[in-house]
Amino acid sequence: MNKFYEVEVSGVKHPIYYGITALDEFLTIQNITLRQLSTLTDNMSFSMIINLVMVGLKHGYRMAGKDFTISYEEVGDMMDENPDLFKTCMDLFSKAMPKPENNGQEKGNSKALRTKTQRSQ
């Protein structure tokens, strides 16, 4: 089973996960293709940002075996409480994006996230 990360907002840890299903759900919600996604970083609306965080939380809760009951508005409030939440989610989302083979070199980003995230056990 894939492991999820945890993000902390106001002293509460929330599981977060961006796998293929989460990526697909975000693309479907936003009605965009994977190719279009790579050009959105600089042009994301607030609703896109909230949806990106919400999808990660929803699938994190699913991976953790917990019920997800956080509303769209509550996700926005969480982002107000923790301004680094979006950057953390973007880092995790980017790590989860499918990457082409790189001729046997190490895959993914080997640098640790600089925000408060923890890998689950």
Secondary structure, DSSP 8 states (H G I E B T S, - for coil): ----EEEEETTEEEEE---HHHHHHHHHHHT--HHHHTTTGGG--HHHHHHHHHHHHHHHHHHTT------HHHHHHHHHH-TTHHHHHHHHHHHHS-----TTS--S--S--SSSEEE--
